[in-house]
Amino acid sequence: MVAATLQTKFVIIFLSLVLFSCQNKIAINENELINGLEISRYIRTNEFSGSISIMYLENETLKSKRYYKKGKKNGHHQGWWPNGTKKYSFHFKNDMSVGEHLQWHQNGNLFTHKNFRNGLEDGEQKAWDLNGDLMYKYIYNNGRKYGIQGSVICNGGKDLADKND
């Protein structure tokens, strides 16, 4: 089997672009370039509209699926860990974060739950550790954080009191 050279990869990418350009869908492997540009730069420079799916190199499984309109993030963006579990679920409108943004640990437990409005954090934001224990919780209003910053002691401070006796 002949090792893939940079020129071979470029030809494959170019032919893929020609093949998929009519469909406004591009499927590429992780770390590949499109027309010599990094993926995000290609999307912005060419004001790409459509979807881009990125595959993991190792096992050719789906890493992420993202949607763009005139070079800006739009719609539901999703990502997966190499083992196939969900990694993130984000929503964008005109390149701004909107609605719920969720992230998961590789073991499938929820990592973060954030809310956005007009590109700014808004409402209750939470994060959990690998075991599912709440690490922090805070409130944002139009991008401004309210309340005491820092971690949450979910057992009412019992551990803190025990350690300080």
N, CA, C and O atoms as a DFTB+ gen file, in Angstrom:
660 C
 N C O
     1  1       0.843      -1.175       0.000
     2  2       0.000       0.000       0.000
     3  2       0.891       1.242       0.000
     4  3       1.852       1.314       0.766
     5  1       0.589       2.190      -0.828
     6  2       1.393       3.395      -0.956
     7  2       1.024       4.369       0.152
     8  3      -0.152       4.623       0.411
     9  1       2.050       4.910       0.801
    10  2       1.799       5.889       1.873
    11  2       1.219       7.163       1.268
    12  3       1.651       7.619       0.209
    13  1       0.242       7.721       1.954
    14  2      -0.397       8.943       1.469
    15  2       0.549      10.117       1.631
    16  3       1.072      10.365       2.718
    17  1       0.762      10.833       0.546
    18  2       1.607      12.027       0.591
    19  2       0.723      13.244       0.754
    20  3      -0.501      13.162       0.655
    21  1       1.357      14.366       1.003
    22  2       0.610      15.608       1.154
    23  2      -0.158      15.929      -0.122
    24  3      -1.296      16.396      -0.068
    25  1       0.472      15.675      -1.277
    26  2      -0.192      15.941      -2.554
    27  2      -1.413      15.030      -2.736
    28  3      -2.454      15.468      -3.228
    29  1      -1.276      13.769      -2.338
    30  2      -2.390      12.833      -2.447
    31  2      -3.553      13.286      -1.572
    32  3      -4.708      13.275      -1.997
    33  1      -3.228      13.687      -0.338
    34  2      -4.281      14.178       0.564
    35  2      -4.960      15.411      -0.015
    36  3      -6.181      15.546       0.071
    37  1      -4.176      16.313      -0.607
    38  2      -4.738      17.531      -1.191
    39  2      -5.694      17.180      -2.326
    40  3      -6.780      17.750      -2.423
    41  1      -5.291      16.240      -3.184
    42  2      -6.145      15.829      -4.300
    43  2      -7.439      15.223      -3.771
    44  3      -8.518      15.520      -4.284
    45  1      -7.340      14.377      -2.751
    46  2      -8.536      13.757      -2.177
    47  2      -9.451      14.817      -1.578
    48  3     -10.666      14.782      -1.776
    49  1      -8.868      15.753      -0.847
    50  2      -9.675      16.828      -0.247
    51  2     -10.312      17.670      -1.338
    52  3     -11.494      18.005      -1.255
    53  1      -9.535      18.017      -2.365
    54  2     -10.059      18.848      -3.454
    55  2     -11.219      18.142      -4.149
    56  3     -12.263      18.747      -4.394
    57  1     -11.032      16.846      -4.470
    58  2     -12.101      16.093      -5.118
    59  2     -13.318      15.972      -4.219
    60  3     -14.451      16.014      -4.699
    61  1     -13.094      15.821      -2.910
    62  2     -14.208      15.769      -1.959
    63  2     -14.982      17.076      -1.960
    64  3     -16.212      17.084      -1.914
    65  1     -14.244      18.182      -2.013
    66  2     -14.907      19.495      -2.047
    67  2     -15.746      19.639      -3.304
    68  3     -16.879      20.116      -3.252
    69  1     -15.189      19.226      -4.427
    70  2     -15.930      19.327      -5.686
    71  2     -17.169      18.442      -5.620
    72  3     -18.256      18.860      -6.016
    73  1     -17.005      17.219      -5.119
    74  2     -18.115      16.277      -5.029
    75  2     -19.209      16.777      -4.092
    76  3     -20.392      16.692      -4.420
    77  1     -18.815      17.307      -2.910
    78  2     -19.793      17.702      -1.901
    79  2     -20.226      19.162      -1.988
    80  3     -21.163      19.560      -1.297
    81  1     -19.567      19.968      -2.819
    82  2     -19.888      21.397      -2.839
    83  2     -21.322      21.645      -3.277
    84  3     -21.950      22.600      -2.821
    85  1     -21.841      20.810      -4.143
    86  2     -23.219      20.981      -4.584
    87  2     -24.200      20.653      -3.461
    88  3     -25.314      21.176      -3.432
    89  1     -23.785      19.789      -2.543
    90  2     -24.652      19.384      -1.453
    91  2     -24.482      20.263      -0.216
    92  3     -25.270      20.151       0.723
    93  1     -23.481      21.124      -0.192
    94  2     -23.163      21.957       0.963
    95  2     -22.902      21.123       2.209
    96  3     -23.253      21.522       3.320
    97  1     -22.281      19.956       2.017
    98  2     -21.879      19.088       3.120
    99  2     -20.436      18.690       2.892
   100  3     -20.042      18.344       1.778
   101  1     -19.653      18.742       3.952
   102  2     -18.256      18.332       3.861
   103  2     -17.989      17.350       4.993
   104  3     -18.337      17.614       6.144
   105  1     -17.377      16.227       4.670
   106  2     -16.951      15.257       5.682
   107  2     -15.436      15.125       5.571
   108  3     -14.919      14.792       4.505
   109  1     -14.729      15.383       6.658
   110  2     -13.268      15.358       6.633
   111  2     -12.736      14.626       7.849
   112  3     -13.456      14.414       8.825
   113  1     -11.473      14.244       7.784
   114  2     -10.806      13.638       8.932
   115  2     -10.223      14.725       9.810
   116  3      -9.910      15.820       9.342
   117  1     -10.078      14.411      11.095
   118  2      -9.503      15.307      12.077
   119  2      -8.146      15.813      11.585
   120  3      -7.386      15.049      10.989
   121  1      -7.838      17.063      11.821
   122  2      -6.557      17.704      11.508
   123  2      -6.290      17.893      10.024
   124  3      -5.170      18.244       9.652
   125  1      -7.267      17.676       9.169
   126  2      -7.057      17.905       7.745
   127  2      -7.260      19.372       7.419
   128  3      -7.853      20.132       8.185
   129  1      -6.752      19.738       6.272
   130  2      -6.900      21.096       5.779
   131  2      -7.837      21.081       4.584
   132  3      -7.969      20.066       3.900
   133  1      -8.479      22.199       4.337
   134  2      -9.322      22.354       3.156
   135  2      -8.714      23.482       2.339
   136  3      -8.573      24.604       2.826
   137  1      -8.358      23.188       1.113
   138  2      -7.723      24.173       0.233
   139  2      -6.529      24.834       0.911
   140  3      -6.276      26.019       0.696
   141  1      -5.786      24.076       1.734
   142  2      -4.603      24.610       2.391
   143  2      -4.896      25.466       3.610
   144  3      -3.964      25.955       4.249
   145  1      -6.144      25.658       3.945
   146  2      -6.521      26.477       5.106
   147  2      -7.038      25.586       6.217
   148  3      -7.614      24.532       5.948
   149  1      -6.840      25.994       7.460
   150  2      -7.453      25.278       8.565
   151  2      -8.965      25.349       8.382
   152  3      -9.482      26.275       7.758
   153  1      -9.664      24.368       8.930
   154  2     -11.099      24.245       8.712
   155  2     -11.849      25.519       9.096
   156  3     -12.632      26.041       8.302
   157  1     -11.612      26.025      10.321
   158  2     -12.357      27.217      10.768
   159  2     -12.046      28.420       9.886
   160  3     -12.931      29.227       9.601
   161  1     -10.809      28.541       9.459
   162  2     -10.442      29.666       8.595
   163  2     -11.107      29.511       7.226
   164  3     -11.554      30.498       6.641
   165  1     -11.174      28.294       6.717
   166  2     -11.843      28.042       5.440
   167  2     -13.305      28.454       5.525
   168  3     -13.824      29.114       4.624
   169  1     -13.972      28.064       6.614
   170  2     -15.401      28.366       6.788
   171  2     -15.623      29.869       6.768
   172  3     -16.523      30.358       6.085
   173  1     -14.803      30.605       7.517
   174  2     -14.975      32.057       7.615
   175  2     -14.573      32.762       6.316
   176  3     -15.297      33.627       5.824
   177  1     -13.420      32.386       5.769
   178  2     -12.909      33.043       4.565
   179  2     -13.858      32.872       3.391
   180  3     -14.101      33.817       2.641
   181  1     -14.390      31.680       3.233
   182  2     -15.253      31.377       2.097
   183  2     -16.737      31.553       2.403
   184  3     -17.587      31.272       1.559
   185  1     -17.042      32.016       3.605
   186  2     -18.428      32.187       4.036
   187  2     -19.254      30.943       3.708
   188  3     -20.315      31.017       3.088
   189  1     -18.725      29.791       4.150
   190  2     -19.340      28.496       3.888
   191  2     -20.710      28.395       4.531
   192  3     -20.902      28.816       5.672
   193  1     -21.655      27.840       3.800
   194  2     -22.987      27.525       4.322
   195  2     -23.229      26.036       4.132
   196  3     -23.070      25.511       3.030
   197  1     -23.612      25.359       5.202
   198  2     -23.866      23.928       5.142
   199  2     -23.353      23.252       6.393
   200  3     -23.161      23.898       7.424
   201  1     -23.130      21.943       6.304
   202  2     -22.672      21.195       7.472
   203  2     -21.281      20.638       7.236
   204  3     -20.888      20.341       6.108
   205  1     -20.543      20.504       8.338
   206  2     -19.222      19.891       8.294
   207  2     -19.190      18.803       9.351
   208  3     -19.495      19.044      10.519
   209  1     -18.819      17.610       8.932
   210  2     -18.640      16.483       9.840
   211  2     -17.155      16.187       9.929
   212  3     -16.477      16.073       8.908
   213  1     -16.649      16.061      11.147
   214  2     -15.236      15.752      11.358
   215  2     -15.153      14.362      11.970
   216  3     -15.876      14.036      12.911
   217  1     -14.263      13.555      11.421
   218  2     -14.098      12.173      11.854
   219  2     -12.797      12.033      12.632
   220  3     -11.823      12.730      12.348
   221  1     -12.778      11.125      13.624
   222  2     -11.536      10.787      14.316
   223  2     -10.629      10.030      13.359
   224  3     -11.096       9.186      12.594
   225  1      -9.328      10.330      13.400
   226  2      -8.367       9.654      12.535
   227  2      -8.222       8.180      12.881
   228  3      -8.182       7.327      11.994
   229  1      -8.144       7.883      14.179
   230  2      -7.828       6.523      14.631
   231  2      -8.843       5.497      14.163
   232  3      -8.464       4.477      13.587
   233  1     -10.118       5.744      14.396
   234  2     -11.119       4.721      14.095
   235  2     -12.206       5.204      13.144
   236  3     -13.208       4.519      12.944
   237  1     -12.011       6.369      12.566
   238  2     -12.928       6.940      11.576
   239  2     -14.375       7.000      12.061
   240  3     -15.309       6.786      11.287
   241  1     -14.549       7.294      13.353
   242  2     -15.891       7.508      13.892
   243  2     -16.151       9.007      13.930
   244  3     -15.218       9.808      13.891
   245  1     -17.408       9.376      14.005
   246  2     -17.803      10.778      13.984
   247  2     -17.331      11.494      15.242
   248  3     -17.612      11.056      16.357
   249  1     -16.608      12.601      15.055
   250  2     -16.114      13.415      16.169
   251  2     -17.045      14.595      16.413
   252  3     -17.372      14.907      17.558
   253  1     -17.473      15.256      15.329
   254  2     -18.377      16.391      15.496
   255  2     -19.155      16.650      14.215
   256  3     -18.737      16.277      13.119
   257  1     -20.295      17.296      14.389
   258  2     -21.120      17.735      13.269
   259  2     -21.548      19.160      13.586
   260  3     -22.125      19.438      14.638
   261  1     -21.251      20.055      12.651
   262  2     -21.497      21.480      12.868
   263  2     -22.169      22.099      11.644
   264  3     -22.001      21.624      10.521
   265  1     -22.927      23.159      11.881
   266  2     -23.658      23.827      10.808
   267  2     -23.244      25.296      10.738
   268  3     -22.991      25.944      11.754
   269  1     -23.183      25.799       9.498
   270  2     -22.746      27.167       9.255
   271  2     -23.638      27.841       8.234
   272  3     -24.209      27.199       7.352
   273  1     -23.741      29.148       8.375
   274  2     -24.465      29.964       7.400
   275  2     -23.623      31.199       7.126
   276  3     -23.406      32.026       8.011
   277  1     -23.159      31.312       5.909
   278  2     -22.302      32.425       5.484
   279  2     -21.095      32.581       6.411
   280  3     -20.742      33.693       6.804
   281  1     -20.470      31.459       6.753
   282  2     -19.253      31.474       7.557
   283  2     -19.469      31.612       9.044
   284  3     -18.499      31.704       9.796
   285  1     -20.706      31.630       9.493
   286  2     -21.002      31.786      10.917
   287  2     -21.694      30.536      11.453
   288  3     -22.452      29.873      10.745
   289  1     -21.415      30.229      12.724
   290  2     -22.045      29.071      13.364
   291  2     -23.545      29.297      13.453
   292  3     -24.002      30.358      13.878
   293  1     -24.297      28.294      13.049
   294  2     -25.758      28.341      13.116
   295  2     -26.283      26.945      13.343
   296  3     -25.827      25.998      12.703
   297  1     -27.235      26.802      14.244
   298  2     -27.855      25.511      14.456
   299  2     -27.228      24.708      15.573
   300  3     -26.499      25.229      16.417
   301  1     -27.534      23.420      15.551
   302  2     -27.161      22.490      16.612
   303  2     -25.798      21.872      16.298
   304  3     -25.654      21.162      15.302
   305  1     -24.805      22.136      17.137
   306  2     -23.470      21.551      16.998
   307  2     -23.345      20.431      18.021
   308  3     -23.680      20.599      19.194
   309  1     -22.852      19.273      17.551
   310  2     -22.737      18.109      18.425
   311  2     -21.351      17.503      18.306
   312  3     -20.714      17.563      17.253
   313  1     -20.893      16.913      19.411
   314  2     -19.596      16.240      19.404
   315  2     -19.665      14.956      20.200
   316  3     -20.505      14.806      21.087
   317  1     -18.756      14.010      19.873
   318  2     -18.718      12.715      20.524
   319  2     -17.299      12.376      20.929
   320  3     -16.347      12.783      20.263
   321  1     -17.150      11.641      22.006
   322  2     -15.864      11.111      22.436
   323  2     -15.481       9.964      21.505
   324  3     -16.345       9.433      20.806
   325  1     -14.202       9.567      21.477
   326  2     -13.794       8.450      20.608
   327  2     -14.551       7.146      20.892
   328  3     -14.690       6.305      20.004
   329  1     -15.045       6.976      22.137
   330  2     -15.785       5.752      22.464
   331  2     -17.256       5.831      22.046
   332  3     -18.014       4.890      22.281
   333  1     -17.665       6.942      21.428
   334  2     -19.024       7.082      20.908
   335  2     -19.997       7.784      21.829
   336  3     -21.113       8.092      21.412
   337  1     -19.608       8.053      23.092
   338  2     -20.519       8.763      23.996
   339  2     -20.532      10.247      23.634
   340  3     -19.562      10.782      23.099
   341  1     -21.634      10.884      23.934
   342  2     -21.819      12.301      23.609
   343  2     -20.807      13.144      24.371
   344  3     -20.566      12.899      25.554
   345  1     -20.212      14.131      23.714
   346  2     -19.235      15.030      24.329
   347  2     -19.846      16.405      24.568
   348  3     -19.652      16.997      25.630
   349  1     -20.590      16.919      23.576
   350  2     -21.222      18.231      23.756
   351  2     -22.422      18.388      22.836
   352  3     -22.564      17.691      21.832
   353  1     -23.281      19.328      23.215
   354  2     -24.449      19.704      22.432
   355  2     -24.632      21.205      22.634
   356  3     -25.039      21.649      23.708
   357  1     -24.330      21.981      21.597
   358  2     -24.385      23.442      21.661
   359  2     -25.341      23.959      20.586
   360  3     -25.553      23.311      19.561
   361  1     -25.915      25.139      20.838
   362  2     -26.788      25.788      19.866
   363  2     -26.238      27.178      19.560
   364  3     -25.802      27.899      20.457
   365  1     -26.265      27.541      18.272
   366  2     -25.767      28.843      17.834
   367  2     -26.761      29.486      16.887
   368  3     -27.482      28.815      16.150
   369  1     -26.774      30.797      16.932
   370  2     -27.548      31.579      15.971
   371  2     -26.701      32.788      15.598
   372  3     -26.337      33.600      16.449
   373  1     -26.397      32.889      14.314
   374  2     -25.590      33.996      13.803
   375  2     -24.279      34.137      14.580
   376  3     -23.876      35.244      14.937
   377  1     -23.620      33.005      14.839
   378  2     -22.310      32.921      15.496
   379  2     -22.366      33.185      17.001
   380  3     -21.321      33.339      17.633
   381  1     -23.557      33.240      17.581
   382  2     -23.680      33.486      19.014
   383  2     -24.296      32.269      19.705
   384  3     -25.196      31.624      19.167
   385  1     -23.800      31.970      20.895
   386  2     -24.355      30.887      21.700
   387  2     -25.762      31.260      22.154
   388  3     -26.003      32.377      22.612
   389  1     -26.688      30.308      22.021
   390  2     -28.063      30.515      22.477
   391  2     -28.575      29.225      23.115
   392  3     -28.141      28.130      22.759
   393  1     -29.492      29.366      24.051
   394  2     -30.128      28.207      24.654
   395  2     -29.194      27.373      25.511
   396  3     -28.191      27.863      26.029
   397  1     -29.545      26.094      25.649
   398  2     -28.777      25.169      26.483
   399  2     -27.495      24.716      25.787
   400  3     -27.490      24.389      24.600
   401  1     -26.418      24.708      26.555
   402  2     -25.151      24.125      26.122
   403  2     -24.803      23.049      27.142
   404  3     -24.651      23.330      28.331
   405  1     -24.681      21.818      26.664
   406  2     -24.400      20.688      27.543
   407  2     -23.076      20.046      27.152
   408  3     -22.744      19.949      25.971
   409  1     -22.323      19.608      28.165
   410  2     -21.099      18.854      27.942
   411  2     -21.125      17.636      28.854
   412  3     -21.659      17.690      29.962
   413  1     -20.540      16.530      28.378
   414  2     -20.495      15.297      29.151
   415  2     -19.054      14.837      29.342
   416  3     -18.188      15.080      28.502
   417  1     -18.819      14.169      30.466
   418  2     -17.541      13.485      30.679
   419  2     -17.513      12.270      29.756
   420  3     -18.547      11.848      29.236
   421  1     -16.319      11.714      29.559
   422  2     -16.177      10.566      28.673
   423  2     -16.946       9.341      29.188
   424  3     -17.301       8.457      28.408
   425  1     -17.204       9.291      30.508
   426  2     -17.954       8.162      31.070
   427  2     -19.468       8.321      30.889
   428  3     -20.233       7.454      31.310
   429  1     -19.903       9.419      30.268
   430  2     -21.323       9.645      29.993
   431  2     -22.030      10.517      31.015
   432  3     -23.165      10.933      30.783
   433  1     -21.382      10.808      32.150
   434  2     -21.986      11.689      33.154
   435  2     -21.943      13.135      32.677
   436  3     -20.995      13.562      32.018
   437  1     -22.985      13.874      33.022
   438  2     -23.056      15.289      32.648
   439  2     -21.922      16.066      33.304
   440  3     -21.651      15.895      34.492
   441  1     -21.258      16.922      32.524
   442  2     -20.155      17.749      33.023
   443  2     -20.625      19.185      33.263
   444  3     -20.476      19.701      34.371
   445  1     -21.190      19.836      32.243
   446  2     -21.688      21.205      32.428
   447  2     -23.070      21.363      31.808
   448  3     -23.404      20.719      30.814
   449  1     -23.856      22.229      32.416
   450  2     -25.139      22.642      31.877
   451  2     -25.172      24.159      31.976
   452  3     -25.285      24.725      33.062
   453  1     -25.068      24.808      30.812
   454  2     -25.050      26.266      30.773
   455  2     -26.174      26.764      29.892
   456  3     -26.639      26.064      28.992
   457  1     -26.604      27.984      30.164
   458  2     -27.659      28.631      29.396
   459  2     -27.123      29.932      28.823
   460  3     -26.378      30.658      29.481
   461  1     -27.516      30.217      27.575
   462  2     -27.045      31.419      26.888
   463  2     -28.212      32.163      26.261
   464  3     -29.210      31.570      25.852
   465  1     -28.056      33.482      26.196
   466  2     -28.991      34.325      25.471
   467  2     -28.179      35.399      24.762
   468  3     -27.390      36.105      25.390
   469  1     -28.372      35.520      23.464
   470  2     -27.662      36.518      22.651
   471  2     -26.145      36.443      22.831
   472  3     -25.472      37.473      22.877
   473  1     -25.612      35.237      22.932
   474  2     -24.173      35.048      23.032
   475  2     -23.601      35.184      24.433
   476  3     -22.399      34.999      24.623
   477  1     -24.432      35.503      25.416
   478  2     -23.963      35.700      26.790
   479  2     -24.562      34.651      27.716
   480  3     -25.703      34.224      27.533
   481  1     -23.774      34.234      28.724
   482  2     -24.315      33.319      29.722
   483  2     -25.484      34.009      30.412
   484  3     -25.411      35.192      30.744
   485  1     -26.556      33.263      30.625
   486  2     -27.748      33.854      31.220
   487  2     -28.515      32.754      31.948
   488  3     -28.886      31.744      31.351
   489  1     -28.748      32.958      33.238
   490  2     -29.465      31.968      34.028
   491  2     -28.525      31.094      34.829
   492  3     -27.356      31.424      35.031
   493  1     -29.061      29.963      35.285
   494  2     -28.303      29.060      36.145
   495  2     -27.276      28.263      35.329
   496  3     -27.589      27.737      34.261
   497  1     -26.059      28.186      35.847
   498  2     -24.965      27.433      35.231
   499  2     -24.479      26.417      36.262
   500  3     -24.315      26.749      37.436
   501  1     -24.244      25.163      35.817
   502  2     -23.824      24.112      36.747
   503  2     -22.718      23.269      36.132
   504  3     -22.587      23.183      34.911
   505  1     -21.910      22.637      37.014
   506  2     -20.889      21.685      36.577
   507  2     -20.771      20.571      37.603
   508  3     -20.917      20.791      38.805
   509  1     -20.501      19.349      37.096
   510  2     -20.385      18.159      37.933
   511  2     -19.048      17.480      37.681
   512  3     -18.478      17.611      36.597
   513  1     -18.549      16.761      38.666
   514  2     -17.307      16.003      38.485
   515  2     -17.612      14.664      37.808
   516  3     -18.761      14.378      37.469
   517  1     -16.577      13.853      37.616
   518  2     -16.722      12.555      36.940
   519  2     -17.728      11.634      37.615
   520  3     -18.370      10.821      36.950
   521  1     -17.870      11.758      38.934
   522  2     -18.778      10.897      39.693
   523  2     -20.210      11.408      39.728
   524  3     -21.096      10.739      40.259
   525  1     -20.442      12.591      39.164
   526  2     -21.787      13.156      39.158
   527  2     -22.077      14.065      40.333
   528  3     -23.219      14.486      40.520
   529  1     -21.054      14.381      41.138
   530  2     -21.238      15.299      42.262
   531  2     -21.122      16.741      41.777
   532  3     -20.224      17.076      41.004
   533  1     -22.031      17.583      42.233
   534  2     -22.044      18.988      41.829
   535  2     -20.771      19.689      42.292
   536  3     -20.429      19.652      43.474
   537  1     -20.069      20.330      41.353
   538  2     -18.845      21.071      41.682
   539  2     -19.144      22.547      41.910
   540  3     -18.641      23.153      42.856
   541  1     -19.972      23.121      41.030
   542  2     -20.344      24.520      41.222
   543  2     -21.682      24.825      40.569
   544  3     -22.154      24.131      39.668
   545  1     -22.266      25.905      41.078
   546  2     -23.545      26.390      40.574
   547  2     -23.537      27.901      40.765
   548  3     -23.211      28.392      41.846
   549  1     -23.891      28.628      39.730
   550  2     -23.947      30.083      39.841
   551  2     -24.963      30.630      38.852
   552  3     -25.452      29.912      37.980
   553  1     -25.269      31.906      39.001
   554  2     -26.279      32.563      38.182
   555  2     -25.632      33.687      37.367
   556  3     -24.820      34.460      37.877
   557  1     -26.009      33.756      36.100
   558  2     -25.615      34.861      35.224
   559  2     -26.869      35.589      34.782
   560  3     -27.913      34.974      34.565
   561  1     -26.760      36.906      34.651
   562  2     -27.830      37.714      34.101
   563  2     -27.212      38.610      33.040
   564  3     -26.445      39.521      33.352
   565  1     -27.556      38.342      31.774
   566  2     -26.993      39.087      30.634
   567  2     -25.471      39.124      30.668
   568  3     -24.869      40.174      30.447
   569  1     -24.854      37.996      30.941
   570  2     -23.397      37.896      30.905
   571  2     -22.696      38.342      32.168
   572  3     -21.467      38.319      32.224
   573  1     -23.437      38.746      33.178
   574  2     -22.837      39.191      34.428
   575  2     -23.118      38.184      35.537
   576  3     -24.264      37.795      35.763
   577  1     -22.058      37.768      36.222
   578  2     -22.173      36.746      37.260
   579  2     -22.685      37.358      38.557
   580  3     -22.250      38.434      38.968
   581  1     -23.633      36.642      39.203
   582  2     -24.190      37.094      40.472
   583  2     -23.982      36.024      41.531
   584  3     -23.912      34.835      41.220
   585  1     -23.885      36.450      42.770
   586  2     -23.729      35.520      43.875
   587  2     -22.275      35.302      44.224
   588  3     -21.386      35.951      43.672
   589  1     -22.040      34.386      45.141
   590  2     -20.688      34.084      45.596
   591  2     -20.024      33.170      44.588
   592  3     -20.570      32.131      44.217
   593  1     -18.833      33.569      44.146
   594  2     -18.098      32.736      43.198
   595  2     -17.354      31.650      43.952
   596  3     -16.970      31.830      45.107
   597  1     -17.154      30.520      43.286
   598  2     -16.421      29.422      43.895
   599  2     -17.205      28.136      43.842
   600  3     -18.241      28.052      43.181
   601  1     -16.715      27.146      44.533
   602  2     -17.337      25.827      44.471
   603  2     -18.494      25.724      45.449
   604  3     -18.640      26.537      46.362
   605  1     -19.306      24.709      45.234
   606  2     -20.462      24.445      46.081
   607  2     -20.143      23.241      46.952
   608  3     -19.634      22.236      46.457
   609  1     -20.431      23.332      48.226
   610  2     -20.319      22.172      49.108
   611  2     -21.729      21.630      49.238
   612  3     -22.574      22.217      49.915
   613  1     -21.973      20.511      48.586
   614  2     -23.337      20.000      48.417
   615  2     -23.901      19.339      49.660
   616  3     -25.107      19.102      49.727
   617  1     -23.081      19.037      50.637
   618  2     -23.588      18.353      51.828
   619  2     -23.871      19.343      52.956
   620  3     -23.913      18.958      54.125
   621  1     -24.063      20.593      52.615
   622  2     -24.401      21.590      53.617
   623  2     -23.199      22.030      54.460
   624  3     -23.380      22.630      55.520
   625  1     -21.993      21.744      54.011
   626  2     -20.801      22.186      54.724
   627  2     -20.295      21.207      55.754
   628  3     -19.349      21.516      56.478
   629  1     -20.899      20.026      55.844
   630  2     -20.508      19.033      56.863
   631  2     -19.024      18.693      56.776
   632  3     -18.336      18.690      57.797
   633  1     -18.510      18.403      55.556
   634  2     -17.087      18.083      55.392
   635  2     -16.210      19.229      55.855
   636  3     -15.195      19.008      56.515
   637  1     -16.588      20.434      55.520
   638  2     -15.815      21.600      55.905
   639  2     -15.793      21.732      57.428
   640  3     -14.746      22.004      58.016
   641  1     -16.941      21.541      58.059
   642  2     -17.018      21.638      59.516
   643  2     -16.205      20.534      60.189
   644  3     -15.519      20.787      61.178
   645  1     -16.277      19.307      59.659
   646  2     -15.505      18.179      60.224
   647  2     -14.017      18.430      60.165
   648  3     -13.296      18.103      61.108
   649  1     -13.546      19.001      59.080
   650  2     -12.107      19.228      58.899
   651  2     -11.606      20.401      59.737
   652  3     -10.405      20.523      59.975
   653  1     -12.509      21.256      60.181
   654  2     -12.101      22.433      60.941
   655  2     -12.370      22.278      62.436
   656  3     -12.193      23.239      63.185
   657  1     -12.789      21.104      62.889
   658  2     -13.043      20.891      64.326
   659  2     -11.742      20.754      65.102
   660  3     -11.765      20.570      66.319
